[in-house]
Amino acid sequence: MSRLFDDASSQYLNVATAAVTTTPCTLACWFYADDANSNNYLLAVGDGADFDYDLFAIRAVGGVDDFIWATALAVGIGDQAKSTATYAANAWNHACGVFTSSTDRAAFLNGANKGTNATSVAPTGIVLTRIGASPVTSGGSPFQLMSGRIAEAAIWNVALTDAEVAALARGVSPLRIRRASLQGYWPVYGTGSPEPDYSGTALHMTLTGTPAVADHAPVMPSWGLDLGWVGAFTAAAPGGATWPGWYQSRGGWF
Amino acid sequence: MATHRIPILGWGTVPDTSGNVFFEPYDVKATNDVWDRLVCIFNDTATRLGLRGGFTVPKNYVGTANLIVVWTATATTGDVVWDFDYRAVGGNDTESLDQAGTQEAVTATDTAPGAANRRLEASMALTATNLAVDDEVTFELFRDGVAAGDTMAAAAIVFQVLFEYSDA
């Protein structure tokens, strides 16, 4: 399942630890916007400040241009890369922001439609990670809350390649992309609070409000599936030995 | 001769992009909330919903090939139409894996469980000679909501997809 966020009810997921604090980094998630005119923070890290914000974020900016924005702000000033195509409301889309350096960021919609931006922005003081709302506040409250579903959110401390971003948008699990660099992975199955982080860094997300559970994004299972016993036969084992049968699990032979 | 069954939802499994086929923990739809393994959901729609994947035909394959969908539902009335389309590619540097078209499409109509969450098997016979040892089989399993026979007004919950065959 995913989580269905109601922007009128101040619903979002939060952990008071930053998955990443600087470039290079990549933020990605699936989203299903149910309001074409809503500006939505999808996934972000930020300093939590009430002004002079510092953050990295991917946003679905409905009502402005319906592009995916990959935004970097430092002391409230910054810029964003924008995807070159618009997203469709009431359908699953994949958003990704690749922040390669302080002068190189890119936004992707559905694994393609890449837009870039080179304005020099170097956020500092990043302390939290958030899904479904800004990682900073205005008058003490997060803003531009998500209206719709979010699932399969992930953050890496590297800049993924265009091909890796395309793979994510074709349904490949984040756990299968640069696993060693994955700093946070929240499938958002909707089974409870906190929503677990399966990356190994244990940045479990606490629910604010009660976002409803909803149908999940079209993503392959996170951990692979067990192919089980594949028959009684003799097969060559690594190193030249032979074994009377092999068991295939998670893509490997055991 | 013995009959074997192997699970075929391997690492290459991926839902179509409809948003109506997806994986979720079983305790979302189950009531006991104990066994929260992942299951694959096929929503009730008026379209064909697909789950794509592939498997390798085992070394001891001889014939009598069947495709088994192990599934259930919370509804207890209506039918589900399953459709399994596949193509097998064999050889070593002789046949392209980049194929267009389907080698065979088989269907089965299975009735909703008599009580919610009971285990069901829907079986579809495959043409045995389409398959050979070590063939790479690429498939798509559909719930065919376009078919008039698909009448169950609830999600189909797939636990497993099995390839059944006999050896020598």
Interface residues (C-beta under 8 A of the other chain):
Chain A: M1 Y32 A91 W92 R170 G171 V172 Y189 G190 T191 V213 D215 H216 A217 P218 V219 M220 P221 G224 L225 D226 L227 G228 W229 V230 G231 A232 F233 A235 Q248 R250 G251
Chain B: H4 I6 P7 I8 L9 G10 W11 T13 V14 P15 D16 T17 S18 G19 N20 V21 F22 F23 E24 P25 D27 V28 D36 L38 I41 N43 F55 T56 P58 K59 N60 Y61 D167
